[in-house]
Amino acid sequence: CDSTEANAKCYLLMAQIADDKLDSCKKTLGNLNGDDTIGNQLCGQARRYFDQSKMDIPEGVRDKTLAFYSSTCKGSWTAVTSSQRGKLRVAERLCCDKNWKYFKCNGGSLVNEGC
């Protein structure tokens, strides 16, 4: 139960996906089959979280920064960090429409709307 080692390993693994485009259909953590975009998968997770928390979010979410967290030995969740780069974050912000589908926060066109 070494939190420093756990952070280092999480950083090593999660840094590999932090720059993935959210409109990608890449098979990755959270999108194991690659059958939807990473953004749509994250929007679905956000919706489930808000539903379970009894939070009514009828218009989706806008400009959400996503960071990576880990928990070691049943401890509290802490940010995955690097002493040089700080908190590890997903490069793109998350925007989900009222139907909980991903869209680019900057208004740009999606490469993939579905896979």
Rosetta silent file (secondary structure, phi, psi, omega in degrees, C-alpha in Angstrom):
SEQUENCE: CDSTEANAKCYLLMAQIADDKLDSCKKTLGNLNGDDTIGNQLCGQARRYFDQSKMDIPEGVRDKTLAFYSSTCKGSWTAVTSSQRGKLRVAERLCCDKNWKYFKCNGGSLVNEGC
SCORE:     score description
SCORE:     0.000 S_00000001
   1 L     0.000   65.921 -179.242    0.000    0.000    0.000 S_00000001
   2 L  -104.111  105.370 -175.648    2.473    2.588   -1.203 S_00000001
   3 H   -66.094  -30.672  178.063    0.596    5.689   -2.371 S_00000001
   4 H   -67.486  -43.875  178.090    3.708    7.185   -3.999 S_00000001
   5 H   -66.262  -42.087  179.328    4.264    4.064   -6.069 S_00000001
   6 H   -61.375  -43.505  178.406    0.563    3.847   -6.940 S_00000001
   7 H   -60.430  -44.821 -179.263    0.568    7.473   -8.102 S_00000001
   8 H   -61.758  -42.991  179.903    3.653    6.877  -10.251 S_00000001
   9 H   -68.959  -41.799  177.283    2.126    3.797  -11.886 S_00000001
  10 H   -62.079  -43.601  179.998   -1.224    5.516  -12.452 S_00000001
  11 H   -60.596  -45.461  179.999    0.514    8.520  -13.962 S_00000001
  12 H   -57.725  -44.573 -178.875    2.530    6.293  -16.292 S_00000001
  13 H   -74.194  -47.518 -173.975   -0.613    4.489  -17.497 S_00000001
  14 H   -74.586  -26.580  177.486   -3.062    7.395  -17.632 S_00000001
  15 L   -62.916  -24.427  179.350   -0.635    9.817  -19.303 S_00000001
  16 L   -70.501  -22.108 -178.148   -0.838    7.500  -22.332 S_00000001
  17 L  -114.521   -5.718 -175.735   -4.546    8.282  -22.794 S_00000001
  18 L   -61.364  -28.864 -178.216   -4.792   11.848  -21.458 S_00000001
  19 L   -96.347    3.921  178.530   -4.275   13.335  -24.929 S_00000001
  20 L   -62.139  138.929  177.019   -6.741   11.035  -26.739 S_00000001
  21 L   -70.541  136.704 -177.056   -9.342   12.948  -28.729 S_00000001
  22 L   -73.649  -12.871  174.419  -12.794   12.604  -27.192 S_00000001
  23 L   -97.408   15.750  177.691  -14.380   12.024  -30.610 S_00000001
  24 L   -83.063  150.434  175.097  -12.093    9.043  -31.157 S_00000001
  25 L  -102.088   17.352 -177.858  -13.388    5.479  -31.357 S_00000001
  26 L   -56.743  136.776  173.239  -10.094    4.152  -29.992 S_00000001
  27 L   -73.951  118.836 -176.249  -10.320    1.043  -27.852 S_00000001
  28 E  -158.177  177.448  176.811   -9.130    2.230  -24.481 S_00000001
  29 L   -56.160  126.199 -177.529   -9.925    2.324  -20.785 S_00000001
  30 L    89.723  -10.931  178.215  -13.586    3.348  -20.503 S_00000001
  31 E  -145.367   55.252 -169.244  -14.202    2.443  -24.165 S_00000001
  32 L   -57.798  -35.965 -177.834  -13.030   -1.148  -24.177 S_00000001
  33 L   -93.053  -12.064 -178.005  -14.843   -2.234  -27.333 S_00000001
  34 L    66.415   24.100 -175.786  -14.359    0.983  -29.292 S_00000001
  35 L   -92.033    5.498  174.708  -18.053    0.838  -30.215 S_00000001
  36 L  -154.013  170.807  177.702  -18.692    4.503  -29.360 S_00000001
  37 L   -74.202  155.700  176.763  -16.625    7.651  -29.029 S_00000001
  38 H   -58.983  -41.972  179.579  -14.653    8.226  -25.873 S_00000001
  39 H   -61.324  -43.551  178.090  -16.655   11.431  -25.356 S_00000001
  40 H   -63.772  -38.336  177.177  -20.002    9.640  -25.636 S_00000001
  41 H   -62.819  -44.174  179.463  -18.795    7.045  -23.136 S_00000001
  42 H   -66.847  -37.910  177.019  -17.750    9.802  -20.710 S_00000001
  43 H   -63.415  -39.900  176.981  -21.054   11.635  -21.197 S_00000001
  44 H   -62.897  -39.896  177.609  -22.878    8.401  -20.388 S_00000001
  45 H   -66.213  -40.362  178.452  -20.812    8.009  -17.219 S_00000001
  46 H   -62.253  -43.328  179.961  -21.540   11.620  -16.243 S_00000001
  47 H   -61.738  -44.644  178.653  -25.255   11.059  -16.746 S_00000001
  48 H   -61.321  -40.307  178.160  -25.223    7.927  -14.585 S_00000001
  49 H   -61.538  -49.418 -178.236  -23.351    9.823  -11.867 S_00000001
  50 H   -64.602  -39.078  177.390  -25.833   12.717  -11.879 S_00000001
  51 H   -61.926  -47.254 -179.551  -28.792   10.317  -11.920 S_00000001
  52 H   -65.172  -29.206  179.080  -27.415    8.335   -8.952 S_00000001
  53 L   -86.735    3.592 -179.555  -26.727   11.593   -7.111 S_00000001
  54 L    58.301   34.370  178.115  -30.324   12.695   -7.738 S_00000001
  55 L  -100.578  127.091 -179.987  -29.040   15.776   -9.560 S_00000001
  56 L   -91.340  108.815 -179.695  -31.263   17.105  -12.337 S_00000001
  57 L  -121.868   77.844 -172.241  -29.038   18.294  -15.180 S_00000001
  58 L   -70.416  -20.249 -176.775  -31.516   18.695  -18.086 S_00000001
  59 L  -105.249   13.442 -178.116  -29.167   20.550  -20.441 S_00000001
  60 L    78.914 -159.017 -179.964  -26.101   18.325  -20.165 S_00000001
  61 E  -129.900  155.125 -177.520  -22.719   19.677  -19.105 S_00000001
  62 E  -132.756  136.465  170.475  -20.359   22.259  -20.563 S_00000001
  63 E    52.928   46.247  179.898  -16.601   22.795  -20.404 S_00000001
  64 E   -89.940  125.917  174.489  -15.826   20.237  -17.711 S_00000001
  65 L   -82.859  130.678 -179.791  -12.173   19.612  -16.981 S_00000001
  66 L  -108.829  128.723  178.321  -11.508   15.941  -16.301 S_00000001
  67 E  -119.983  160.193  179.185   -8.647   14.882  -14.064 S_00000001
  68 L   -95.550  136.736  178.685   -7.359   11.452  -13.101 S_00000001
  69 E  -130.909  155.872  175.746   -7.688   10.231   -9.511 S_00000001
  70 E  -140.159  160.227  177.034   -6.673    7.080   -7.690 S_00000001
  71 L  -129.374  131.677 -177.810   -7.359    5.453   -4.361 S_00000001
  72 L  -114.594  128.202  174.953   -4.801    3.354   -2.540 S_00000001
  73 L    51.693   48.139  177.379   -5.673    0.716    0.068 S_00000001
  74 L    64.298   20.567  178.533   -9.257    1.924    0.531 S_00000001
  75 L   -83.304 -175.087  179.984   -8.034    5.445    1.173 S_00000001
  76 L   -73.150  160.953  178.442   -9.517    8.656   -0.139 S_00000001
  77 L   -76.126  131.557  178.601   -9.364    9.596   -3.806 S_00000001
  78 E  -130.493  150.003 -178.989   -6.362   11.750   -4.645 S_00000001
  79 E   -63.855  141.044  172.502   -5.297   13.435   -7.860 S_00000001
  80 L   -80.565  122.534 -172.364   -2.764   11.607  -10.011 S_00000001
  81 E  -133.898  165.103  171.992    0.117   14.054  -10.223 S_00000001
  82 E  -128.183  141.859  179.269    3.646   14.629  -11.411 S_00000001
  83 L   -64.957  -22.758 -178.920    6.108   16.872   -9.598 S_00000001
  84 L   -94.366  -33.740 -174.542    6.943   18.488  -12.939 S_00000001
  85 L  -112.210   -6.945 -179.722    3.512   18.729  -14.602 S_00000001
  86 E    77.223 -150.500 -176.687    1.112   18.798  -11.667 S_00000001
  87 E   -65.741  132.123  178.828   -2.348   17.240  -11.799 S_00000001
  88 L   -79.875  123.135 -178.358   -2.894   14.914  -14.774 S_00000001
  89 E  -125.610  155.582  171.750   -5.879   16.063  -16.820 S_00000001
  90 L   -70.125  136.560 -173.994   -7.611   14.988  -20.010 S_00000001
  91 L   -62.707  -39.837 -179.080   -6.453   17.372  -22.745 S_00000001
  92 L   -96.757  146.619  174.494   -9.945   18.176  -24.037 S_00000001
  93 L   -79.721  153.619 -178.781  -12.798   19.518  -21.933 S_00000001
  94 E   -95.731  127.938  172.237  -16.021   17.510  -21.781 S_00000001
  95 E  -128.992  129.745 -179.864  -19.249   18.906  -23.232 S_00000001
  96 E  -127.342  132.985  179.400  -22.430   16.808  -23.348 S_00000001
  97 L   -77.974 -176.562 -176.410  -25.706   17.930  -24.928 S_00000001
  98 L   -65.589  -18.249  175.907  -29.154   17.439  -23.393 S_00000001
  99 L   -94.868    8.854  179.126  -29.226   13.909  -24.871 S_00000001
 100 L    61.562   40.613  172.613  -25.881   13.190  -23.191 S_00000001
 101 L  -109.109  142.417 -178.067  -23.955   12.983  -26.447 S_00000001
 102 E   -69.882  141.501  167.199  -20.489   14.484  -26.713 S_00000001
 103 L  -140.893  154.919 -179.242  -19.828   17.632  -28.699 S_00000001
 104 L   -70.148  126.983 -176.915  -16.667   19.695  -29.045 S_00000001
 105 L   -62.640  -27.081 -179.344  -16.705   22.522  -26.521 S_00000001
 106 L   -86.752    4.273  179.226  -15.028   24.850  -29.012 S_00000001
 107 L    83.154    0.623 -179.998  -17.810   24.281  -31.571 S_00000001
 108 L   -67.454  166.083  179.387  -15.550   22.320  -33.920 S_00000001
 109 L   -79.049  144.170  177.072  -16.722   19.424  -36.063 S_00000001
 110 L   -78.978  140.118  173.256  -16.568   15.886  -34.755 S_00000001
 111 L   -73.205  -42.785  178.401  -14.341   13.418  -36.577 S_00000001
 112 L  -130.061  127.336  174.199  -16.655   10.601  -35.429 S_00000001
 113 L   -91.899  -21.535  177.886  -20.207   11.085  -34.153 S_00000001
 114 L  -163.435  167.965 -175.815  -20.534    7.372  -33.471 S_00000001
 115 L  -117.146    0.000    0.000  -18.524    4.276  -34.245 S_00000001
